[in-house]
Amino acid sequence: MSLDTTTKVASVAIVRGEAVLSEISLGMVQNHAARLMPLLDVALREAGVKTSALTHLAVSAGPGSFTGLRIGLSLAKGLAEGLAVPLVLVSTLEVLAAQCSLHSGVVIPLLDAQRQAYYASAFRVEGGRCVRLSPDMVVPKGEFTAWALSFAPRVLLTGEAAPEVENCPHFAVAPTFFRAPRASVLGFLSQGRTLSDPRFALPNYIRPSSAQAKKGV
């Protein structure tokens, strides 16, 4: 089972090997907390899978919406502990890059980090595989173009914030369908990854929230 709540789209899926048994995504979700459990129940029923058959639970670890991250990871941790299965944490930006695996070249997923900055990371896609070129990081908007072009003279952007910079001639923007994280891709990426004890799993905020920054914590 896999779930992502790091953007405005809530997505859940059940995958087995290379097969998607079920997947449900809801766009522009205003209340992830209220929608997630019903979505997970439907996904399990549609897949014909019982919770006792789950090997692990995969969740997007961020970066992304602070509220969405807290909701998604809290639910995932509670479910994993209750079902006695491990968690697998996967970068939201890696999921977005993997969704562009038919592309050949450099892919940069881009999410709004607020305070005039982006969450971003660079990947090189070759033969359907993504090779990470940079860590997940915060890039000031005024520095983004120079940072992105340091990896290649032509870059494919994806993620919710990608359209903000699509007018630059050096950038192409992935179609809308690819710009929100899909739980099925998250599920595929989680296979064979390091298992985490749900009690100690932490989100990757990268930096404090605006509220924390104002308080100096």
TITORSE-315682 format. One record per residue (C-alpha): residue in one letter; x, y, z. Coordinates in steps of 0.05 Angstrom, whole numbers. Each point is the difference from the previous one (the first is absolute). Example, Ala and Ser with C-alpha at 12.3 -4.5 7.8 and 13.67 -1.06 7.14 Angstrom:
a, 246, -90, 156 $
s, 27, 69, -13 $
//
This chain:
m, 0, 0, 0 $
s, 26, 70, -16 $
l, -26, 70, 12 $
d, 20, 71, -16 $
t, -28, 64, 30 $
t, 57, 48, -13 $
t, -36, 43, -53 $
k, -72, 20, -15 $
v, -13, -69, -29 $
a, -12, -58, 49 $
s, 20, -67, -30 $
v, -3, -72, 26 $
a, 17, -65, -35 $
i, 11, -74, 8 $
v, 55, -30, -44 $
r, 29, -70, -6 $
g, 64, -9, -37 $
e, -8, 40, -65 $
a, -76, -1, 3 $
v, -47, 55, 25 $
l, -57, -35, 35 $
s, -36, 64, 17 $
e, 14, 75, 2 $
i, -43, 59, 20 $
s, 21, 73, -6 $
l, -42, 61, 19 $
g, 20, 68, -26 $
m, -4, 65, 40 $
v, -15, -36, 65 $
q, -15, 50, 55 $
n, 0, -49, 58 $
h, 48, -58, -8 $
a, -14, -25, 71 $
a, -74, -12, -13 $
r, 10, -32, -68 $
l, 59, -48, 10 $
m, -31, -57, 39 $
p, -60, -7, -47 $
l, 47, 2, -60 $
l, 44, -55, 31 $
d, -60, -43, 14 $
v, -25, 6, -71 $
a, 69, -14, -29 $
l, 7, -64, 41 $
r, -70, -24, -20 $
e, 12, 15, -74 $
a, 66, -36, 2 $
g, -30, -60, 37 $
v, 56, 4, 51 $
k, -6, -10, 75 $
t, 42, 41, 48 $
s, 32, -66, 24 $
a, 32, -8, -68 $
l, 36, 67, 1 $
t, 76, -5, 3 $
h, 14, 73, 15 $
l, -32, 68, -4 $
a, 33, 53, -44 $
v, -10, 75, 11 $
s, 28, 63, -31 $
a, 49, 30, 49 $
g, 1, 69, -31 $
p, 17, 53, -14 $
g, -68, 31, -11 $
s, -58, 30, 38 $
f, 16, 0, 74 $
t, -72, -16, 19 $
g, -6, -54, -53 $
l, 66, -31, 22 $
r, -21, -3, 73 $
i, -68, -30, -17 $
g, 27, -52, -48 $
l, 58, -23, 42 $
s, -41, -1, 64 $
l, -52, -45, -33 $
a, 53, -44, -31 $
k, 36, -9, 66 $
g, -64, -17, 36 $
l, -21, -50, -52 $
a, 69, -31, -4 $
e, 3, -9, 75 $
g, -70, -27, 3 $
l, 12, -50, -56 $
a, 70, -17, 25 $
v, 32, 16, -68 $
p, 60, 45, -14 $
l, -1, 68, -34 $
v, 39, 20, -62 $
l, 12, 74, -8 $
v, 11, 27, -71 $
s, 16, 71, -22 $
t, -59, 36, -32 $
l, 48, 31, -50 $
e, 26, -69, -20 $
v, -70, -24, -12 $
l, -13, 60, -46 $
a, 65, -13, -38 $
a, -16, -74, -9 $
q, -66, 18, -32 $
c, 40, 32, -56 $
s, 41, -63, -13 $
l, -18, -1, -74 $
h, 39, 65, -7 $
s, 74, -1, -16 $
g, 41, 53, 34 $
v, -2, 42, 63 $
v, -66, 5, 39 $
i, -10, 49, 56 $
p, -62, -8, 44 $
l, -23, 67, 28 $
l, -47, 15, 59 $
d, -17, 66, 32 $
a, 40, 8, 65 $
q, -31, 69, 13 $
r, 43, 59, 21 $
q, 21, 10, -73 $
a, 32, -68, -6 $
y, -10, -69, -30 $
y, 11, -70, 25 $
a, 41, -32, -55 $
s, 47, -56, -19 $
a, 33, -21, -65 $
f, -1, -69, -31 $
r, 29, -28, -65 $
v, -48, -48, -35 $
e, 34, -53, -42 $
g, -33, -63, -26 $
g, -60, 8, 44 $
r, 42, 7, 63 $
c, 10, 62, 43 $
v, 69, 17, 27 $
r, 1, 53, 54 $
l, 45, 60, -15 $
s, -15, 42, 62 $
p, -32, -7, 68 $
d, -70, 25, 14 $
m, 11, 74, 16 $
v, -29, 69, 4 $
v, 18, 45, -59 $
p, -16, 75, 1 $
k, -43, 19, -59 $
g, 50, 53, -22 $
e, 55, -53, -4 $
f, -40, -56, -30 $
t, 15, 9, -74 $
a, 75, 2, 10 $
w, -3, -59, 48 $
a, -42, -42, -48 $
l, 43, 15, -61 $
s, 63, -21, 37 $
f, -24, -71, -12 $
a, -16, 5, -74 $
p, -16, 53, -53 $
r, -70, -29, -9 $
v, -42, -25, 59 $
l, -68, -31, 9 $
l, -39, 29, 59 $
t, -55, -37, 37 $
g, -39, 11, 64 $
e, -54, 49, 20 $
a, 46, 61, -4 $
a, 30, -16, -69 $
p, -47, 45, -40 $
e, 27, 61, 37 $
v, 64, -3, -40 $
e, -21, -32, -65 $
n, 11, 63, -41 $
c, 76, -8, 4 $
p, 23, -28, -67 $
h, 46, -50, 35 $
f, -58, -34, 36 $
a, -55, -48, -23 $
v, -57, -16, 47 $
a, -30, -69, 9 $
p, -75, -9, -15 $
t, -48, 14, 58 $
f, -14, -74, 10 $
f, 73, -12, 21 $
r, 7, 60, 47 $
a, -34, -31, 61 $
p, 31, -58, 39 $
r, -35, -67, -15 $
a, -4, -52, 56 $
s, 11, -57, -50 $
v, 68, 28, -20 $
l, 16, 10, 74 $
g, -18, -73, 12 $
f, 46, -24, -56 $
l, 58, 41, 25 $
s, -10, -26, 71 $
q, 14, -72, -20 $
g, 67, -23, 25 $
r, 13, 65, 38 $
t, 23, 8, 72 $
l, -55, -17, 50 $
s, -13, 49, 56 $
d, -27, -11, 70 $
p, -65, 41, 0 $
r, 15, 26, 70 $
f, 61, 37, -25 $
a, -21, 21, -70 $
l, 6, 75, -12 $
p, -22, 45, -58 $
n, 51, 37, -42 $
y, -22, 72, 10 $
i, 69, 25, -23 $
r, -12, 65, 38 $
p, -45, 26, 56 $
s, -70, 23, -16 $
s, -16, 74, -3 $
a, -33, -4, 69 $
q, 61, -34, 30 $
a, 47, 50, -32 $
k, -39, 58, 30 $
k, 6, -32, 69 $
g, 74, -12, -10 $
v, -5, -75, 8 $
//
